[in-house]
Amino acid sequence: MDIDAVITWVDGGDPKLRDKLLKYGTPKELEAEDVAGSTRYSNLGEIFYCVASLNRFAPWLHRIYIVTDNQDPNLLPFLERHFPDGYIPMEIVDHKIIYRGYEEYLPTFNSISIETMTWRIPGLSEYYIEFNDDLVLASPVSPEDFFLPNGQSVCYANHYSMHWTRFTRLLKPNINGRRKVTFKGNMYNAALMMNRRFLFLKLAHTPKALRKSCYEQYFSNFPDSLIRNITHRFRHSEQFTSQELQYLFLQDRSGLEVRSVRGKLFFLQPKARKGYVSRKMNRLRHMPQCKFCCFNSLDKATSEEYKQIIQWMEERLDVSVGSVVADGQ
């Protein structure tokens, strides 16, 4: 089977994007970390490492699509330098393409909304893997890490209680009169839509193996659900995680294999604790079975912590981004 990769990417340093953010976002939205905080649009060269990891550890991919808002990360010189014998074909896809017929909901600055529409990429394979640009492959992977030969999707998650999630949501205080946007909350919303009563899938920060036809089938039957999710230009607590929706849809039809992510995922989000990043990076060096790394919110790292992370990625991927990252800093 042909398997594509889809990467959603944004360069928050682009003056045109900043102008649009200021035009469409309220001061409260732009200041709220969970809605439209600057870390959500930060660009420190992560896309280079993400794409390099696909070429290094998943050369069997059919094509890479990078979904952007009228931007281009200019990856070709980098790929030609580091993969002179050939690299995975790549295509830049503008938001206007995947929102064709729904242009009134653009511009959007909301990854949840964008991921609801990536299945509409023209020419996209039935089987595809969705990445955020802060994800990198840490070691060689095979198609069977994402899709089984019988077509089943592989989902890295654990089962989580609907009742407990509902209870904790009731206890958490509102922020400025609204419910905080959380990954778990948006997954829970999808589970409610799929009539889950007891358990849902708490998805790990890994690439997501998806099937185009699942979205086509679901949203053709429930078009209002798609519109409800893409109406929000900025992240909102009422939205649902589209990948969760698809996985529960597949689970109901015996089309999903759920796997533990234990030992396979390394997640790092810098914290203001002395030595935290160093300890985490040392732990990564002792994870021989690690397949996926998520380096989240690198803009919050100190310059020394940032160098540690970049050094590991460049050694593991045998690349050097150099001035590209320096310019981003």
Phi, psi and chi 1 to 4 in degrees:
 res  aa     phi    psi   chi1   chi2   chi3   chi4
   1 MET       -  144.5   63.9  176.6   72.5      -
   2 ASP   -79.0  133.1  -73.8  -20.3      -      -
   3 ILE  -126.6  123.8  -58.5  174.1      -      -
   4 ASP   -99.1  165.0  -68.9  -26.4      -      -
   5 ALA  -117.9  139.6      -      -      -      -
   6 VAL  -123.3  126.2  173.7      -      -      -
   7 ILE  -121.0  125.7  -53.2  169.6      -      -
   8 THR   -91.7  132.9   51.8      -      -      -
   9 TRP  -145.7  146.0  175.1   76.1      -      -
  10 VAL  -145.8  144.3   63.7      -      -      -
  11 ASP  -108.5   98.3  178.4    6.1      -      -
  12 GLY   -67.1  -13.1      -      -      -      -
  13 GLY   -83.7   -4.5      -      -      -      -
  14 ASP   -70.2  120.4  179.3   -1.7      -      -
  15 PRO   -57.3  -35.1  -24.3   33.7      -      -
  16 LYS   -65.1  -40.1  -67.7 -179.0  179.0  178.3
  17 LEU   -66.9  -41.3 -178.5   78.1      -      -
  18 ARG   -61.1  -39.9  -65.7  -57.8  -52.4  171.5
  19 ASP   -62.2  -40.7  -71.7  -15.6      -      -
  20 LYS   -67.0  -40.5  -78.6 -165.3  -75.0 -170.8
  21 LEU   -58.1  -44.6  -82.0  166.8      -      -
  22 LEU   -68.1  -30.8  -67.6  172.2      -      -
  23 LYS   -72.8  -40.8  178.1  179.5  178.6 -179.8
  24 TYR  -100.9  -19.6  -71.6   94.0      -      -
  25 GLY   -98.8  141.5      -      -      -      -
  26 THR   -80.3  158.5   66.1      -      -      -
  27 PRO   -54.5  -38.7  -28.7   36.2      -      -
  28 LYS   -64.4  -42.0  -77.8 -173.4  177.1 -179.7
  29 GLU   -64.5  -44.8  -73.7  173.5  -34.2      -
  30 LEU   -70.7  -22.4  -62.0  179.5      -      -
  31 GLU   -91.2  -16.4  -68.6  169.0    5.6      -
  32 ALA   -80.2  118.6      -      -      -      -
  33 GLU   -59.5  -37.2 -167.3   72.6   15.0      -
  34 ASP   -81.3  -11.2   60.8  -41.3      -      -
  35 VAL  -106.4  -58.6  174.8      -      -      -
  36 ALA  -149.6   34.7      -      -      -      -
  37 GLY   -60.4  154.1      -      -      -      -
  38 SER   -59.0  -28.5   60.5      -      -      -
  39 THR   -62.4  -23.7 -169.5      -      -      -
  40 ARG   -73.0  -16.1  -57.9 -159.0  172.3  -82.0
  41 TYR  -120.0    6.3  -49.3  108.3      -      -
  42 SER   -65.1  140.9  170.9      -      -      -
  43 ASN  -130.1  107.4  171.1   42.1      -      -
  44 LEU  -119.8   31.0  -65.5  177.3      -      -
  45 GLY    86.3    9.3      -      -      -      -
  46 GLU   -56.9  -34.6  -64.6   95.6  -27.2      -
  47 ILE   -60.2  -32.5 -174.7   70.5      -      -
  48 PHE   -64.6  -42.7  -73.1   83.7      -      -
  49 TYR   -71.9  -36.9  -60.5  107.8      -      -
  50 CYS   -60.3  -51.5  178.0      -      -      -
  51 VAL   -67.0  -38.4  171.2      -      -      -
  52 ALA   -61.9  -39.4      -      -      -      -
  53 SER   -66.0  -34.3   76.0      -      -      -
  54 LEU   -66.5  -43.4  -59.1 -173.9      -      -
  55 ASN   -69.1  -33.3  -80.3  -82.9      -      -
  56 ARG   -77.5  -42.4 -172.0   68.7   69.0 -158.7
  57 PHE  -115.0   -5.4  -63.9  134.5      -      -
  58 ALA  -141.6   55.1      -      -      -      -
  59 PRO   -66.3   -9.1   26.0  -35.6      -      -
  60 TRP   -77.6   -7.7   42.0  -95.8      -      -
  61 LEU   -60.4  143.5  -75.9  166.3      -      -
  62 HIS   -77.0  -44.0  175.1 -110.6      -      -
  63 ARG  -161.0  152.4 -174.8  174.0  -67.1  -87.5
  64 ILE  -113.8  126.6  -62.1  171.6      -      -
  65 TYR  -110.6  128.8  -66.4   96.5      -      -
  66 ILE  -111.0  116.7  -60.8  176.0      -      -
  67 VAL   -95.7  121.7  178.4      -      -      -
  68 THR  -140.4  171.5   77.4      -      -      -
  69 ASP  -104.7   83.3  179.4    8.7      -      -
  70 ASN    54.2   42.1 -164.7   31.3      -      -
  71 GLN  -130.7  165.2  -63.7  179.2  -34.6      -
  72 ASP  -146.5  119.9 -172.8  -19.9      -      -
  73 PRO   -74.6   -4.4   26.3  -34.3      -      -
  74 ASN    56.7   58.3 -167.7   29.0      -      -
  75 LEU   -86.6  -19.7  -73.8  157.9      -      -
  76 LEU   -60.0  -45.6  -71.8 -179.8      -      -
  77 PRO   -59.1  -38.6  -24.8   35.3      -      -
  78 PHE   -63.7  -45.8  168.1   78.2      -      -
  79 LEU   -67.5  -40.8  -69.3  172.3      -      -
  80 GLU   -64.2  -33.3  -70.3  169.6   -7.5      -
  81 ARG   -73.4  -40.8 -176.9  167.1   74.0 -109.5
  82 HIS   -97.1  -16.9  -71.0  -70.8      -      -
  83 PHE  -130.7   63.6  -60.2   92.4      -      -
  84 PRO   -64.5  -21.4   24.3  -34.6      -      -
  85 ASP   -86.3    2.0  -64.1  -30.5      -      -
  86 GLY   126.4  150.5      -      -      -      -
  87 TYR  -139.8  166.4   45.3   83.5      -      -
  88 ILE   -63.8  131.3  -57.3  164.9      -      -
  89 PRO   -54.1  143.8  -24.2   33.2      -      -
  90 MET  -136.2  147.1 -171.5  176.7   61.3      -
  91 GLU  -143.1  136.4 -175.7  176.2  -30.4      -
  92 ILE   -90.4  130.0  -53.7  -64.3      -      -
  93 VAL  -120.9  120.9 -178.8      -      -      -
  94 ASP   -80.1  152.7 -168.1   76.4      -      -
  95 HIS   -54.4  -34.6  -70.8  176.6      -      -
  96 LYS   -60.7  -28.6  -66.8 -176.3 -179.6   69.3
  97 ILE   -71.1  -49.3  -59.9  -62.1      -      -
  98 ILE   -77.8  -16.7   60.7  174.4      -      -
  99 TYR  -100.3   16.2  -85.2   76.2      -      -
 100 ARG   -58.9  125.8 -170.2  166.1  -70.6  159.9
 101 GLY    92.5  -11.6      -      -      -      -
 102 TYR  -129.7   31.2  -60.7   88.8      -      -
 103 GLU   -60.7  -22.5  -71.0   87.0   -8.2      -
 104 GLU   -65.3  -13.4   64.6  -94.8   37.3      -
 105 TYR   -95.8    8.2  -56.8  109.4      -      -
 106 LEU  -105.3  153.0  -69.9  176.1      -      -
 107 PRO   -74.5  157.7   29.5  -35.2      -      -
 108 THR  -126.5  146.7 -175.2      -      -      -
 109 PHE  -124.5   28.2  -46.5   94.1      -      -
 110 ASN  -124.1  111.0 -176.3  -18.9      -      -
 111 SER   -63.0  -32.0   59.3      -      -      -
 112 ILE   -64.5  -43.0  -58.1  172.1      -      -
 113 SER   -66.0  -45.3  -60.6      -      -      -
 114 ILE   -62.1  -43.2  -64.8  163.6      -      -
 115 GLU   -67.3  -20.2  -71.0  167.6   -4.6      -
 116 THR   -70.7  -17.0  -52.9      -      -      -
 117 MET  -115.8   -5.6  -57.4  -66.0  -86.8      -
 118 THR   -63.5  -25.1   52.2      -      -      -
 119 TRP   -64.5  -11.3   60.6  -83.6      -      -
 120 ARG   -91.4    8.3  -55.5  179.8   82.6 -119.6
 121 ILE   -61.6  124.9  -65.6  171.3      -      -
 122 PRO   -60.9  131.7  -23.6   34.0      -      -
 123 GLY    83.2   -0.7      -      -      -      -
 124 LEU   -62.5  137.8 -178.9   68.6      -      -
 125 SER   -66.7  156.4  -65.0      -      -      -
 126 GLU   -55.5  -40.5  161.5   67.5    3.3      -
 127 TYR  -104.0  125.5  -58.9   92.9      -      -
 128 TYR  -147.9  160.0   66.9  100.2      -      -
 129 ILE  -119.6  126.6  -51.3  168.0      -      -
 130 GLU  -100.1  131.6 -162.3  161.7   64.9      -
 131 PHE  -123.4  146.2  -69.8   77.1      -      -
 132 ASN   -89.4  158.4  -66.1  -37.4      -      -
 133 ASP   -73.4   -8.2   66.7   -9.8      -      -
 134 ASP   -89.9    7.8   60.1    3.0      -      -
 135 LEU  -100.5  136.8  -76.3  168.4      -      -
 136 VAL  -133.5  148.5  -61.2      -      -      -
 137 LEU   -78.6  136.9  -61.4  177.2      -      -
 138 ALA  -100.8  -13.2      -      -      -      -
 139 SER  -161.4  168.4   59.4      -      -      -
 140 PRO   -57.8  137.5  -26.8   36.8      -      -
 141 VAL  -124.8  159.5  -66.2      -      -      -
 142 SER  -117.6  164.1   70.0      -      -      -
 143 PRO   -54.3  -32.9  -27.8   35.6      -      -
 144 GLU   -69.5  -10.8  -70.9   73.6   24.2      -
 145 ASP   -73.8  -11.3  -73.1  -47.9      -      -
 146 PHE  -126.5  -37.8  -56.1   97.2      -      -
 147 PHE  -137.5  134.3  -62.3   99.2      -      -
 148 LEU   -80.5  158.7  -57.5 -175.4      -      -
 149 PRO   -56.3  -26.4  -27.7   36.3      -      -
 150 ASN   -84.0    4.1   64.8    2.7      -      -
 151 GLY    95.1   -7.0      -      -      -      -
 152 GLN   -63.4  141.3  -81.7 -171.2  -44.9      -
 153 SER   -84.3  147.9  -60.9      -      -      -
 154 VAL  -103.1  127.3  175.3      -      -      -
 155 CYS  -119.7  127.4  164.9      -      -      -
 156 TYR   -96.6  108.4  -66.3   93.2      -      -
 157 ALA  -165.3  172.7      -      -      -      -
 158 ASN  -129.9  158.6   57.0   59.1      -      -
 159 HIS   -81.0  140.0  -68.5   92.1      -      -
 160 TYR  -134.4  147.7 -156.2   84.5      -      -
 161 SER   -74.4  127.2  167.8      -      -      -
 162 MET   -65.6  -43.4  -67.1  -74.6  -70.2      -
 163 HIS   -62.7  -43.6  -64.4  -50.3      -      -
 164 TRP   -66.5  -40.1 -179.6 -110.3      -      -
 165 THR   -62.9  -43.4  -56.2      -      -      -
 166 ARG   -61.8  -41.3 -174.5 -179.6  -57.8  110.7
 167 PHE   -65.2  -47.6  176.2   67.6      -      -
 168 THR   -67.9  -31.1   55.0      -      -      -
 169 ARG   -64.3  -36.5  -83.9  161.6   67.5  105.0
 170 LEU   -68.4  -30.7  -69.7  171.7      -      -
 171 LEU   -80.0  -29.1  -69.3 -179.6      -      -
 172 LYS   -72.1  133.2  -72.0 -178.0  178.7  176.8
 173 PRO   -72.0  151.6   26.5  -33.9      -      -
 174 ASN   -72.3  158.4  -73.1  -14.7      -      -
 175 ILE  -112.4  115.7  -56.8  173.5      -      -
 176 ASN    50.1   41.1  -64.0  -38.4      -      -
 177 GLY    81.1   11.6      -      -      -      -
 178 ARG  -135.9  158.7   64.8  172.3  179.3   84.3
 179 ARG   -78.9  137.4  176.8  177.5  -73.1  156.8
 180 LYS   -66.1  142.3 -175.3  177.5 -179.3 -179.9
 181 VAL   -83.3  124.2 -175.2      -      -      -
 182 THR  -134.4  154.3   65.3      -      -      -
 183 PHE   -59.5  -45.8  -69.9  111.1      -      -
 184 LYS   -65.9  -39.1 -170.7  165.0   63.4  178.5
 185 GLY   -62.5  -41.1      -      -      -      -
 186 ASN   -69.6  -32.3  -63.8  130.5      -      -
 187 MET   -67.5  -41.7  -66.0  176.3 -154.9      -
 188 TYR   -59.2  -40.7  173.7   80.0      -      -
 189 ASN   -60.5  -40.9  -68.7  -18.6      -      -
 190 ALA   -64.2  -39.4      -      -      -      -
 191 ALA   -64.2  -37.4      -      -      -      -
 192 LEU   -62.1  -40.8  -72.1  176.3      -      -
 193 MET   -63.6  -30.4  -66.7  168.3   62.6      -
 194 MET   -94.7   14.9  -66.2  -59.1  -67.3      -
 195 ASN    60.8   35.3  -60.8  -46.4      -      -
 196 ARG   -76.4  136.2  -75.3  -59.7 -166.6  -87.5
 197 ARG  -107.5  -32.5  -64.6  178.6   58.1 -165.4
 198 PHE  -118.2  -47.4  -57.5  109.4      -      -
 199 LEU  -132.5  147.8  -62.7  171.7      -      -
 200 PHE  -132.5  176.7   67.8   99.5      -      -
 201 LEU   -96.5  118.0  -64.7  167.6      -      -
 202 LYS   -88.6  102.4 -173.5  179.8  177.7 -174.3
 203 LEU   -72.9  141.1  -53.3 -179.0      -      -
 204 ALA   -84.8  165.0      -      -      -      -
 205 HIS   -80.5   65.9  -70.7  -86.5      -      -
 206 THR  -122.7  167.9   63.7      -      -      -
 207 PRO   -59.2  149.6  -21.3   32.9      -      -
 208 LYS  -110.7  120.7  -54.4  -62.0 -171.2  -62.6
 209 ALA   -83.4  118.1      -      -      -      -
 210 LEU  -129.3  159.9  -58.5  168.5      -      -
 211 ARG  -122.5  127.3  -65.0 -174.4   58.7  176.8
 212 LYS   -60.4  -41.6 -178.7  168.2   67.2  172.7
 213 SER   -64.3  -26.8   62.2      -      -      -
 214 CYS   -64.9  -46.2  -67.8      -      -      -
 215 TYR   -65.0  -42.6  -75.4  138.9      -      -
 216 GLU   -57.0  -45.0  -71.4  174.8  -25.7      -
 217 GLN   -68.0  -46.3 -176.8  177.3  -15.3      -
 218 TYR   -66.0  -49.8 -175.0   85.9      -      -
 219 PHE   -75.1  -20.4  -70.2  128.7      -      -
 220 SER   -70.9  -30.5   64.6      -      -      -
 221 ASN   -84.8  -29.1  -69.7  -33.5      -      -
 222 PHE  -130.9   65.4  -56.8   99.3      -      -
 223 PRO   -62.1  -27.8   22.5  -33.4      -      -
 224 ASP   -65.7  -28.6  -69.7  -13.6      -      -
 225 SER   -66.4  -40.7  -65.2      -      -      -
 226 LEU   -63.2  -48.8 -176.9  143.1      -      -
 227 ILE   -62.7  -39.5  -67.4  172.0      -      -
 228 ARG   -61.5  -33.7  178.3  163.9   57.7   87.3
 229 ASN   -80.9  -28.7 -135.3   33.5      -      -
 230 ILE   -96.3   -2.9   64.9  174.2      -      -
 231 THR   -64.1  -32.3  -62.2      -      -      -
 232 HIS   -81.8  117.3  -56.4  -78.4      -      -
 233 ARG   -72.3  -24.2  -63.5 -172.6 -166.3  -83.5
 234 PHE  -125.1  157.4  -61.8   93.3      -      -
 235 ARG   -55.1  140.6  -71.0  161.9   51.8   87.5
 236 HIS  -141.2  145.3 -162.9  -76.9      -      -
 237 SER   -67.2  -18.1   62.1      -      -      -
 238 GLU   -85.0   -7.3  -67.9  179.9   -1.7      -
 239 GLN   -74.6  162.2  -71.7 -173.9  -73.9      -
 240 PHE  -116.8  150.9   61.9   87.0      -      -
 241 THR   -78.6  116.6  -57.0      -      -      -
 242 SER   -64.7  -35.5   55.5      -      -      -
 243 GLN   -65.3  -38.9  -59.1   96.7  -27.6      -
 244 GLU   -61.2  -44.6  174.1   81.0   12.9      -
 245 LEU   -57.4  -47.4 -173.5   78.8      -      -
 246 GLN   -64.1  -43.1  171.7  160.0  157.4      -
 247 TYR   -64.3  -39.4  -74.5  148.2      -      -
 248 LEU   -68.7  -36.1  -63.7  178.2      -      -
 249 PHE   -60.2  -45.9  178.6   89.1      -      -
 250 LEU   -69.6  -38.1  -73.4  170.0      -      -
 251 GLN   -60.6  -38.0 -164.8  173.6   49.0      -
 252 ASP   -65.9  -19.2  -73.6  -15.3      -      -
 253 ARG  -114.0   20.0  -68.3  154.4  179.9   77.7
 254 SER    56.1   36.8  -58.6      -      -      -
 255 GLY  -112.3   21.7      -      -      -      -
 256 LEU  -138.8  138.4 -171.5   72.3      -      -
 257 GLU  -115.6  121.2  179.1  174.7  -61.7      -
 258 VAL   -94.5  127.2  179.8      -      -      -
 259 ARG  -121.9  149.5  -67.3 -177.9 -175.1  172.9
 260 SER   -72.8  144.0  169.4      -      -      -
 261 VAL   -95.0   -0.5   79.0      -      -      -
 262 ARG   -54.4  124.5 -173.6  176.2  178.9   84.3
 263 GLY    80.7  -10.9      -      -      -      -
 264 LYS  -101.9  -18.1  -59.7 -177.7 -177.0   74.0
 265 LEU  -121.1  136.3  169.3   67.7      -      -
 266 PHE  -117.0  122.7  173.6   80.4      -      -
 267 PHE  -118.8  129.8  177.9   82.4      -      -
 268 LEU  -133.8  123.3  172.7   62.0      -      -
 269 GLN  -127.7  113.3 -174.4  177.5   66.3      -
 270 PRO   -52.8  139.4  -26.9   36.7      -      -
 271 LYS  -128.2  155.5  -62.2 -175.9 -174.4  -61.3
 272 ALA   -81.7   50.9      -      -      -      -
 273 ARG  -120.3  128.3  -64.8 -153.7  -64.4  -97.1
 274 LYS   -58.0  127.4 -173.4  175.6 -179.4 -179.8
 275 GLY    80.1    0.9      -      -      -      -
 276 TYR   -60.5  -50.7  176.6   79.6      -      -
 277 VAL   -65.2  -40.0  168.8      -      -      -
 278 SER   -61.6  -42.7  -65.6      -      -      -
 279 ARG   -65.3  -40.7  -70.0 -167.1  -63.2  -86.6
 280 LYS   -65.3  -44.2  -69.8  -80.5  -72.2 -172.2
 281 MET   -66.5  -33.9  -67.6  -54.3  -64.4      -
 282 ASN   -65.7  -37.8 -175.6   57.9      -      -
 283 ARG   -64.5  -37.7 -172.3  179.9  -53.4  166.8
 284 LEU   -60.8  -37.0  174.0   58.2      -      -
 285 ARG   -67.5  -11.9  -66.6 -177.5  176.0   89.2
 286 HIS  -114.7   32.0  -65.4   87.0      -      -
 287 MET  -120.4   77.2  -68.4  178.3   62.8      -
 288 PRO   -64.5  -23.1   23.6  -34.5      -      -
 289 GLN   -94.3    5.1  -55.3  -57.2  -42.9      -
 290 CYS   -65.4  129.6 -177.0      -      -      -
 291 LYS  -110.2  -30.9  -67.3 -179.9 -179.1  -69.8
 292 PHE  -128.2  137.7  -44.2  115.5      -      -
 293 CYS  -125.1  135.6  -71.1      -      -      -
 294 CYS  -119.8  112.3 -179.7      -      -      -
 295 PHE  -103.2   93.0  -64.9  103.0      -      -
 296 ASN   -91.7  137.2 -168.7 -107.0      -      -
 297 SER    54.4   54.7  -60.4      -      -      -
 298 LEU   -64.9  -18.7  -71.8 -174.5      -      -
 299 ASP   -66.1  -15.3   56.8  -56.7      -      -
 300 LYS   -90.4   -3.7  -65.3 -176.0  177.1 -179.2
 301 ALA   -81.4  151.8      -      -      -      -
 302 THR   -72.1  166.5   66.1      -      -      -
 303 SER   -60.9  -36.4   58.5      -      -      -
 304 GLU   -70.7  -41.0 -174.2   56.7   39.9      -
 305 GLU   -64.3  -40.9  -69.6  169.5  -18.3      -
 306 TYR   -59.9  -42.8 -179.4   77.5      -      -
 307 LYS   -62.9  -39.0  -72.2  176.9 -176.6  176.6
 308 GLN   -60.0  -45.1  -70.4 -178.9   52.9      -
 309 ILE   -66.6  -46.4  -63.8  165.3      -      -
 310 ILE   -63.6  -40.0  -66.1  -56.3      -      -
 311 GLN   -60.1  -43.6 -179.5 -179.9   -1.9      -
 312 TRP   -62.3  -46.0 -179.9   89.7      -      -
 313 MET   -63.4  -42.5  -75.4 -161.6  -74.3      -
 314 GLU   -69.3  -34.7  -62.7 -159.8  -18.6      -
 315 GLU   -69.1  -43.3  -71.5  176.1   -3.4      -
 316 ARG   -68.1  -37.3  179.2   59.8   62.0   98.2
 317 LEU   -95.3   -7.6  -58.7  174.1      -      -
 318 ASP    56.4   51.6 -168.2   22.2      -      -
 319 VAL  -137.2  168.9  -61.3      -      -      -
 320 SER  -141.7  112.3  175.2      -      -      -
 321 VAL   -83.8  -34.9  176.0      -      -      -
 322 GLY    57.3 -117.8      -      -      -      -
 323 SER   -62.6  -25.8   61.7      -      -      -
 324 VAL   -59.6  -47.2  174.6      -      -      -
 325 VAL   -70.7  -40.2  175.8      -      -      -
 326 ALA   -58.9  -41.1      -      -      -      -
 327 ASP   -64.4  -36.9  -68.4  -16.7      -      -
 328 GLY   -65.3  -35.8      -      -      -      -
 329 GLN   -65.9      -  -79.4  -83.7   68.7      -
